[in-house]
């Protein structure tokens, strides 16, 4: 019969993992926000005809 070892993480390891995950998620969210900000800025520079060519209207920019 096989037995399972009862292995525990070092004290505080789970807390450190949660902190690192939170920091990673924060930086990921900031990077995503910055990408959408840059995309909206670039789309805002296009003319209405150029937006129409790619199937957008000016009101769609705010939804991105």
PyMOL Python script that loads the backbone (N, CA, C, O; Angstrom):
from pymol import cmd

cmd.read_pdbstr("""\
ATOM      1  N   UNK A   1       0.844  -1.171   0.000  1.00  0.00           N
ATOM      2  CA  UNK A   1       0.000   0.000   0.000  1.00  0.00           C
ATOM      3  C   UNK A   1       0.893   1.239   0.000  1.00  0.00           C
ATOM      4  O   UNK A   1       1.838   1.338   0.783  1.00  0.00           O
ATOM      5  N   UNK A   2       0.581   2.174  -0.885  1.00  0.00           N
ATOM      6  CA  UNK A   2       1.376   3.393  -0.997  1.00  0.00           C
ATOM      7  C   UNK A   2       0.912   4.398   0.049  1.00  0.00           C
ATOM      8  O   UNK A   2      -0.275   4.499   0.360  1.00  0.00           O
ATOM      9  N   UNK A   3       1.864   5.125   0.575  1.00  0.00           N
ATOM     10  CA  UNK A   3       1.528   6.177   1.530  1.00  0.00           C
ATOM     11  C   UNK A   3       1.890   7.523   0.932  1.00  0.00           C
ATOM     12  O   UNK A   3       2.769   7.625   0.076  1.00  0.00           O
ATOM     13  N   UNK A   4       1.217   8.526   1.384  1.00  0.00           N
ATOM     14  CA  UNK A   4       1.458   9.876   0.889  1.00  0.00           C
ATOM     15  C   UNK A   4       2.200  10.657   1.960  1.00  0.00           C
ATOM     16  O   UNK A   4       1.800  10.681   3.124  1.00  0.00           O
ATOM     17  N   UNK A   5       3.273  11.289   1.551  1.00  0.00           N
ATOM     18  CA  UNK A   5       4.036  12.107   2.490  1.00  0.00           C
ATOM     19  C   UNK A   5       3.252  13.364   2.803  1.00  0.00           C
ATOM     20  O   UNK A   5       2.611  13.941   1.925  1.00  0.00           O
ATOM     21  N   UNK A   6       3.300  13.773   4.015  1.00  0.00           N
ATOM     22  CA  UNK A   6       2.610  14.978   4.444  1.00  0.00           C
ATOM     23  C   UNK A   6       3.614  16.130   4.403  1.00  0.00           C
ATOM     24  O   UNK A   6       4.322  16.388   5.377  1.00  0.00           O
ATOM     25  N   UNK A   7       3.662  16.825   3.248  1.00  0.00           N
ATOM     26  CA  UNK A   7       4.654  17.880   3.033  1.00  0.00           C
ATOM     27  C   UNK A   7       3.961  19.231   3.153  1.00  0.00           C
ATOM     28  O   UNK A   7       2.924  19.460   2.531  1.00  0.00           O
ATOM     29  N   UNK A   8       4.527  20.112   3.941  1.00  0.00           N
ATOM     30  CA  UNK A   8       3.974  21.442   4.135  1.00  0.00           C
ATOM     31  C   UNK A   8       4.931  22.480   3.566  1.00  0.00           C
ATOM     32  O   UNK A   8       6.148  22.293   3.563  1.00  0.00           O
ATOM     33  N   UNK A   9       4.358  23.571   3.087  1.00  0.00           N
ATOM     34  CA  UNK A   9       5.179  24.683   2.601  1.00  0.00           C
ATOM     35  C   UNK A   9       5.799  25.394   3.799  1.00  0.00           C
ATOM     36  O   UNK A   9       5.233  25.388   4.892  1.00  0.00           O
ATOM     37  N   UNK A  10       6.954  26.000   3.592  1.00  0.00           N
ATOM     38  CA  UNK A  10       7.572  26.755   4.684  1.00  0.00           C
ATOM     39  C   UNK A  10       6.649  27.864   5.174  1.00  0.00           C
ATOM     40  O   UNK A  10       5.817  28.374   4.424  1.00  0.00           O
ATOM     41  N   UNK A  11       6.806  28.223   6.427  1.00  0.00           N
ATOM     42  CA  UNK A  11       5.980  29.252   7.037  1.00  0.00           C
ATOM     43  C   UNK A  11       6.060  30.555   6.234  1.00  0.00           C
ATOM     44  O   UNK A  11       7.150  31.077   6.001  1.00  0.00           O
ATOM     45  N   UNK A  12       4.934  31.062   5.826  1.00  0.00           N
ATOM     46  CA  UNK A  12       4.876  32.323   5.091  1.00  0.00           C
ATOM     47  C   UNK A  12       4.960  32.167   3.585  1.00  0.00           C
ATOM     48  O   UNK A  12       4.783  33.149   2.864  1.00  0.00           O
ATOM     49  N   UNK A  13       5.222  30.971   3.083  1.00  0.00           N
ATOM     50  CA  UNK A  13       5.371  30.783   1.638  1.00  0.00           C
ATOM     51  C   UNK A  13       4.074  31.099   0.904  1.00  0.00           C
ATOM     52  O   UNK A  13       4.093  31.709  -0.165  1.00  0.00           O
ATOM     53  N   UNK A  14       2.953  30.684   1.475  1.00  0.00           N
ATOM     54  CA  UNK A  14       1.667  30.947   0.829  1.00  0.00           C
ATOM     55  C   UNK A  14       1.386  32.447   0.792  1.00  0.00           C
ATOM     56  O   UNK A  14       0.867  32.960  -0.199  1.00  0.00           O
ATOM     57  N   UNK A  15       1.723  33.137   1.855  1.00  0.00           N
ATOM     58  CA  UNK A  15       1.516  34.584   1.902  1.00  0.00           C
ATOM     59  C   UNK A  15       2.368  35.283   0.852  1.00  0.00           C
ATOM     60  O   UNK A  15       1.899  36.183   0.156  1.00  0.00           O
ATOM     61  N   UNK A  16       3.606  34.867   0.746  1.00  0.00           N
ATOM     62  CA  UNK A  16       4.504  35.458  -0.258  1.00  0.00           C
ATOM     63  C   UNK A  16       3.966  35.193  -1.655  1.00  0.00           C
ATOM     64  O   UNK A  16       4.005  36.074  -2.514  1.00  0.00           O
ATOM     65  N   UNK A  17       3.465  33.991  -1.887  1.00  0.00           N
ATOM     66  CA  UNK A  17       2.895  33.653  -3.190  1.00  0.00           C
ATOM     67  C   UNK A  17       1.703  34.551  -3.500  1.00  0.00           C
ATOM     68  O   UNK A  17       1.565  35.020  -4.630  1.00  0.00           O
ATOM     69  N   UNK A  18       0.854  34.793  -2.532  1.00  0.00           N
ATOM     70  CA  UNK A  18      -0.306  35.666  -2.743  1.00  0.00           C
ATOM     71  C   UNK A  18       0.135  37.097  -3.034  1.00  0.00           C
ATOM     72  O   UNK A  18      -0.454  37.762  -3.885  1.00  0.00           O
ATOM     73  N   UNK A  19       1.150  37.572  -2.347  1.00  0.00           N
ATOM     74  CA  UNK A  19       1.654  38.936  -2.581  1.00  0.00           C
ATOM     75  C   UNK A  19       2.248  39.044  -3.985  1.00  0.00           C
ATOM     76  O   UNK A  19       1.985  40.011  -4.700  1.00  0.00           O
ATOM     77  N   UNK A  20       3.042  38.060  -4.373  1.00  0.00           N
ATOM     78  CA  UNK A  20       3.650  38.067  -5.710  1.00  0.00           C
ATOM     79  C   UNK A  20       2.568  37.996  -6.777  1.00  0.00           C
ATOM     80  O   UNK A  20       2.657  38.692  -7.788  1.00  0.00           O
ATOM     81  N   UNK A  21       1.546  37.167  -6.572  1.00  0.00           N
ATOM     82  CA  UNK A  21       0.437  37.085  -7.527  1.00  0.00           C
ATOM     83  C   UNK A  21      -0.298  38.421  -7.637  1.00  0.00           C
ATOM     84  O   UNK A  21      -0.652  38.849  -8.735  1.00  0.00           O
ATOM     85  N   UNK A  22      -0.525  39.074  -6.503  1.00  0.00           N
ATOM     86  CA  UNK A  22      -1.216  40.366  -6.518  1.00  0.00           C
ATOM     87  C   UNK A  22      -0.403  41.409  -7.275  1.00  0.00           C
ATOM     88  O   UNK A  22      -0.956  42.175  -8.064  1.00  0.00           O
ATOM     89  N   UNK A  23       0.890  41.443  -7.043  1.00  0.00           N
ATOM     90  CA  UNK A  23       1.760  42.398  -7.740  1.00  0.00           C
ATOM     91  C   UNK A  23       1.775  42.102  -9.234  1.00  0.00           C
ATOM     92  O   UNK A  23       1.703  43.015 -10.057  1.00  0.00           O
ATOM     93  N   UNK A  24       1.868  40.831  -9.576  1.00  0.00           N
ATOM     94  CA  UNK A  24       1.867  40.433 -10.983  1.00  0.00           C
ATOM     95  C   UNK A  24       0.549  40.811 -11.655  1.00  0.00           C
ATOM     96  O   UNK A  24       0.549  41.321 -12.775  1.00  0.00           O
ATOM     97  N   UNK A  25      -0.557  40.567 -10.988  1.00  0.00           N
ATOM     98  CA  UNK A  25      -1.866  40.928 -11.539  1.00  0.00           C
ATOM     99  C   UNK A  25      -1.995  42.435 -11.703  1.00  0.00           C
ATOM    100  O   UNK A  25      -2.570  42.906 -12.685  1.00  0.00           O
ATOM    101  N   UNK A  26      -1.470  43.190 -10.756  1.00  0.00           N
ATOM    102  CA  UNK A  26      -1.514  44.646 -10.833  1.00  0.00           C
ATOM    103  C   UNK A  26      -0.758  45.148 -12.059  1.00  0.00           C
ATOM    104  O   UNK A  26      -1.278  45.957 -12.827  1.00  0.00           O
ATOM    105  N   UNK A  27       0.471  44.665 -12.240  1.00  0.00           N
ATOM    106  CA  UNK A  27       1.258  45.116 -13.383  1.00  0.00           C
ATOM    107  C   UNK A  27       0.644  44.659 -14.701  1.00  0.00           C
ATOM    108  O   UNK A  27       0.733  45.370 -15.702  1.00  0.00           O
ATOM    109  N   UNK A  28       0.027  43.489 -14.714  1.00  0.00           N
ATOM    110  CA  UNK A  28      -0.678  43.029 -15.909  1.00  0.00           C
ATOM    111  C   UNK A  28      -1.855  43.924 -16.245  1.00  0.00           C
ATOM    112  O   UNK A  28      -2.087  44.241 -17.412  1.00  0.00           O
ATOM    113  N   UNK A  29      -2.600  44.334 -15.221  1.00  0.00           N
ATOM    114  CA  UNK A  29      -3.743  45.223 -15.443  1.00  0.00           C
ATOM    115  C   UNK A  29      -3.286  46.590 -15.932  1.00  0.00           C
ATOM    116  O   UNK A  29      -3.923  47.178 -16.806  1.00  0.00           O
ATOM    117  N   UNK A  30      -2.195  47.099 -15.382  1.00  0.00           N
ATOM    118  CA  UNK A  30      -1.666  48.395 -15.827  1.00  0.00           C
ATOM    119  C   UNK A  30      -1.202  48.305 -17.277  1.00  0.00           C
ATOM    120  O   UNK A  30      -1.443  49.223 -18.061  1.00  0.00           O
ATOM    121  N   UNK A  31      -0.546  47.221 -17.638  1.00  0.00           N
ATOM    122  CA  UNK A  31      -0.080  47.045 -19.022  1.00  0.00           C
ATOM    123  C   UNK A  31      -1.263  46.968 -19.979  1.00  0.00           C
ATOM    124  O   UNK A  31      -1.224  47.556 -21.060  1.00  0.00           O
ATOM    125  N   UNK A  32      -2.315  46.250 -19.593  1.00  0.00           N
ATOM    126  CA  UNK A  32      -3.503  46.143 -20.444  1.00  0.00           C
ATOM    127  C   UNK A  32      -4.185  47.513 -20.594  1.00  0.00           C
ATOM    128  O   UNK A  32      -4.601  47.883 -21.692  1.00  0.00           O
ATOM    129  N   UNK A  33      -4.299  48.262 -19.488  1.00  0.00           N
ATOM    130  CA  UNK A  33      -4.887  49.591 -19.539  1.00  0.00           C
ATOM    131  C   UNK A  33      -4.086  50.492 -20.477  1.00  0.00           C
ATOM    132  O   UNK A  33      -4.664  51.239 -21.267  1.00  0.00           O
ATOM    133  N   UNK A  34      -2.767  50.424 -20.391  1.00  0.00           N
ATOM    134  CA  UNK A  34      -1.919  51.275 -21.232  1.00  0.00           C
ATOM    135  C   UNK A  34      -2.078  50.917 -22.711  1.00  0.00           C
ATOM    136  O   UNK A  34      -2.106  51.805 -23.563  1.00  0.00           O
ATOM    137  N   UNK A  35      -2.180  49.644 -23.015  1.00  0.00           N
ATOM    138  CA  UNK A  35      -2.364  49.228 -24.416  1.00  0.00           C
ATOM    139  C   UNK A  35      -3.685  49.749 -24.970  1.00  0.00           C
ATOM    140  O   UNK A  35      -3.728  50.237 -26.099  1.00  0.00           O
ATOM    141  N   UNK A  36      -4.763  49.652 -24.194  1.00  0.00           N
ATOM    142  CA  UNK A  36      -6.051  50.156 -24.677  1.00  0.00           C
ATOM    143  C   UNK A  36      -6.024  51.679 -24.793  1.00  0.00           C
ATOM    144  O   UNK A  36      -6.647  52.240 -25.694  1.00  0.00           O
ATOM    145  N   UNK A  37      -5.317  52.347 -23.899  1.00  0.00           N
ATOM    146  CA  UNK A  37      -5.182  53.802 -23.968  1.00  0.00           C
ATOM    147  C   UNK A  37      -4.473  54.209 -25.255  1.00  0.00           C
ATOM    148  O   UNK A  37      -4.906  55.135 -25.941  1.00  0.00           O
ATOM    149  N   UNK A  38      -3.384  53.518 -25.580  1.00  0.00           N
ATOM    150  CA  UNK A  38      -2.642  53.826 -26.804  1.00  0.00           C
ATOM    151  C   UNK A  38      -3.489  53.541 -28.042  1.00  0.00           C
ATOM    152  O   UNK A  38      -3.458  54.299 -29.011  1.00  0.00           O
ATOM    153  N   UNK A  39      -4.245  52.445 -28.004  1.00  0.00           N
ATOM    154  CA  UNK A  39      -5.105  52.103 -29.135  1.00  0.00           C
ATOM    155  C   UNK A  39      -6.172  53.167 -29.347  1.00  0.00           C
ATOM    156  O   UNK A  39      -6.416  53.579 -30.481  1.00  0.00           O
ATOM    157  N   UNK A  40      -6.815  53.620 -28.266  1.00  0.00           N
ATOM    158  CA  UNK A  40      -7.832  54.672 -28.380  1.00  0.00           C
ATOM    159  C   UNK A  40      -7.214  55.963 -28.920  1.00  0.00           C
ATOM    160  O   UNK A  40      -7.824  56.644 -29.744  1.00  0.00           O
ATOM    161  N   UNK A  41      -6.021  56.298 -28.467  1.00  0.00           N
ATOM    162  CA  UNK A  41      -5.366  57.514 -28.952  1.00  0.00           C
ATOM    163  C   UNK A  41      -5.055  57.425 -30.443  1.00  0.00           C
ATOM    164  O   UNK A  41      -5.262  58.389 -31.180  1.00  0.00           O
ATOM    165  N   UNK A  42      -4.563  56.282 -30.884  1.00  0.00           N
ATOM    166  CA  UNK A  42      -4.249  56.123 -32.307  1.00  0.00           C
ATOM    167  C   UNK A  42      -5.515  56.141 -33.156  1.00  0.00           C
ATOM    168  O   UNK A  42      -5.531  56.746 -34.228  1.00  0.00           O
ATOM    169  N   UNK A  43      -6.569  55.490 -32.691  1.00  0.00           N
ATOM    170  CA  UNK A  43      -7.825  55.493 -33.439  1.00  0.00           C
ATOM    171  C   UNK A  43      -8.423  56.890 -33.496  1.00  0.00           C
ATOM    172  O   UNK A  43      -9.053  57.249 -34.491  1.00  0.00           O
ATOM    173  N   UNK A  44      -8.239  57.673 -32.460  1.00  0.00           N
ATOM    174  CA  UNK A  44      -8.775  59.036 -32.431  1.00  0.00           C
ATOM    175  C   UNK A  44      -8.110  59.919 -33.472  1.00  0.00           C
ATOM    176  O   UNK A  44      -8.697  60.907 -33.912  1.00  0.00           O
ATOM    177  N   UNK A  45      -6.901  59.577 -33.869  1.00  0.00           N
ATOM    178  CA  UNK A  45      -6.183  60.369 -34.866  1.00  0.00           C
ATOM    179  C   UNK A  45      -6.648  60.074 -36.286  1.00  0.00           C
ATOM    180  O   UNK A  45      -6.340  60.836 -37.202  1.00  0.00           O
ATOM    181  N   UNK A  46      -7.386  58.980 -36.487  1.00  0.00           N
ATOM    182  CA  UNK A  46      -7.851  58.625 -37.825  1.00  0.00           C
ATOM    183  C   UNK A  46      -9.031  59.494 -38.234  1.00  0.00           C
ATOM    184  O   UNK A  46      -9.783  59.989 -37.395  1.00  0.00           O
ATOM    185  N   UNK A  47      -9.173  59.667 -39.544  1.00  0.00           N
ATOM    186  CA  UNK A  47     -10.326  60.414 -40.054  1.00  0.00           C
ATOM    187  C   UNK A  47     -11.557  59.517 -40.017  1.00  0.00           C
ATOM    188  O   UNK A  47     -11.446  58.303 -39.842  1.00  0.00           O
ATOM    189  N   UNK A  48     -12.728  60.122 -40.181  1.00  0.00           N
ATOM    190  CA  UNK A  48     -13.965  59.341 -40.196  1.00  0.00           C
ATOM    191  C   UNK A  48     -13.968  58.338 -41.354  1.00  0.00           C
ATOM    192  O   UNK A  48     -14.479  57.226 -41.216  1.00  0.00           O
ATOM    193  N   UNK A  49     -13.399  58.734 -42.488  1.00  0.00           N
ATOM    194  CA  UNK A  49     -13.331  57.830 -43.642  1.00  0.00           C
ATOM    195  C   UNK A  49     -12.426  56.634 -43.337  1.00  0.00           C
ATOM    196  O   UNK A  49     -12.750  55.504 -43.702  1.00  0.00           O
ATOM    197  N   UNK A  50     -11.303  56.875 -42.675  1.00  0.00           N
ATOM    198  CA  UNK A  50     -10.398  55.782 -42.317  1.00  0.00           C
ATOM    199  C   UNK A  50     -11.054  54.849 -41.297  1.00  0.00           C
ATOM    200  O   UNK A  50     -10.908  53.630 -41.384  1.00  0.00           O
ATOM    201  N   UNK A  51     -11.768  55.415 -40.344  1.00  0.00           N
ATOM    202  CA  UNK A  51     -12.489  54.587 -39.379  1.00  0.00           C
ATOM    203  C   UNK A  51     -13.543  53.743 -40.080  1.00  0.00           C
ATOM    204  O   UNK A  51     -13.726  52.570 -39.758  1.00  0.00           O
ATOM    205  N   UNK A  52     -14.234  54.347 -41.042  1.00  0.00           N
ATOM    206  CA  UNK A  52     -15.247  53.609 -41.798  1.00  0.00           C
ATOM    207  C   UNK A  52     -14.613  52.447 -42.562  1.00  0.00           C
ATOM    208  O   UNK A  52     -15.217  51.382 -42.688  1.00  0.00           O
ATOM    209  N   UNK A  53     -13.406  52.650 -43.069  1.00  0.00           N
ATOM    210  CA  UNK A  53     -12.702  51.589 -43.799  1.00  0.00           C
ATOM    211  C   UNK A  53     -12.456  50.361 -42.925  1.00  0.00           C
ATOM    212  O   UNK A  53     -12.448  49.235 -43.422  1.00  0.00           O
ATOM    213  N   UNK A  54     -12.259  50.575 -41.642  1.00  0.00           N
ATOM    214  CA  UNK A  54     -12.005  49.438 -40.754  1.00  0.00           C
ATOM    215  C   UNK A  54     -13.262  49.028 -39.972  1.00  0.00           C
ATOM    216  O   UNK A  54     -13.201  48.222 -39.044  1.00  0.00           O
ATOM    217  N   UNK A  55     -14.398  49.605 -40.374  1.00  0.00           N
ATOM    218  CA  UNK A  55     -15.669  49.192 -39.796  1.00  0.00           C
ATOM    219  C   UNK A  55     -15.991  49.795 -38.449  1.00  0.00           C
ATOM    220  O   UNK A  55     -16.717  49.198 -37.655  1.00  0.00           O
ATOM    221  N   UNK A  56     -15.451  50.983 -38.184  1.00  0.00           N
ATOM    222  CA  UNK A  56     -15.715  51.649 -36.914  1.00  0.00           C
ATOM    223  C   UNK A  56     -16.303  53.029 -37.159  1.00  0.00           C
ATOM    224  O   UNK A  56     -16.133  53.612 -38.230  1.00  0.00           O
ATOM    225  N   UNK A  57     -16.989  53.533 -36.160  1.00  0.00           N
ATOM    226  CA  UNK A  57     -17.399  54.936 -36.133  1.00  0.00           C
ATOM    227  C   UNK A  57     -16.745  55.552 -34.906  1.00  0.00           C
ATOM    228  O   UNK A  57     -16.284  54.839 -34.014  1.00  0.00           O
ATOM    229  N   UNK A  58     -16.709  56.861 -34.866  1.00  0.00           N
ATOM    230  CA  UNK A  58     -15.994  57.548 -33.788  1.00  0.00           C
ATOM    231  C   UNK A  58     -16.517  57.148 -32.412  1.00  0.00           C
ATOM    232  O   UNK A  58     -15.741  57.095 -31.458  1.00  0.00           O
ATOM    233  N   UNK A  59     -17.805  56.869 -32.286  1.00  0.00           N
ATOM    234  CA  UNK A  59     -18.381  56.485 -30.988  1.00  0.00           C
ATOM    235  C   UNK A  59     -17.858  55.134 -30.513  1.00  0.00           C
ATOM    236  O   UNK A  59     -17.870  54.851 -29.315  1.00  0.00           O
ATOM    237  N   UNK A  60     -17.402  54.299 -31.440  1.00  0.00           N
ATOM    238  CA  UNK A  60     -16.875  52.980 -31.066  1.00  0.00           C
ATOM    239  C   UNK A  60     -15.554  53.076 -30.316  1.00  0.00           C
ATOM    240  O   UNK A  60     -15.204  52.164 -29.568  1.00  0.00           O
ATOM    241  N   UNK A  61     -14.831  54.144 -30.501  1.00  0.00           N
ATOM    242  CA  UNK A  61     -13.505  54.293 -29.889  1.00  0.00           C
ATOM    243  C   UNK A  61     -13.610  54.248 -28.371  1.00  0.00           C
ATOM    244  O   UNK A  61     -12.768  53.636 -27.713  1.00  0.00           O
ATOM    245  N   UNK A  62     -14.609  54.872 -27.818  1.00  0.00           N
ATOM    246  CA  UNK A  62     -14.774  54.906 -26.370  1.00  0.00           C
ATOM    247  C   UNK A  62     -15.079  53.523 -25.788  1.00  0.00           C
ATOM    248  O   UNK A  62     -14.838  53.277 -24.606  1.00  0.00           O
ATOM    249  N   UNK A  63     -15.605  52.632 -26.613  1.00  0.00           N
ATOM    250  CA  UNK A  63     -15.973  51.282 -26.142  1.00  0.00           C
ATOM    251  C   UNK A  63     -14.777  50.333 -26.095  1.00  0.00           C
ATOM    252  O   UNK A  63     -14.871  49.228 -25.561  1.00  0.00           O
ATOM    253  N   UNK A  64     -13.669  50.769 -26.652  1.00  0.00           N
ATOM    254  CA  UNK A  64     -12.481  49.897 -26.721  1.00  0.00           C
ATOM    255  C   UNK A  64     -11.746  49.942 -25.406  1.00  0.00           C
ATOM    256  O   UNK A  64     -10.719  49.281 -25.250  1.00  0.00           O
TER     257      UNK A  64
END
""", "prot")
cmd.dss("prot")
cmd.show_as("cartoon", "prot")
cmd.util.cbc("prot")
cmd.orient("prot")
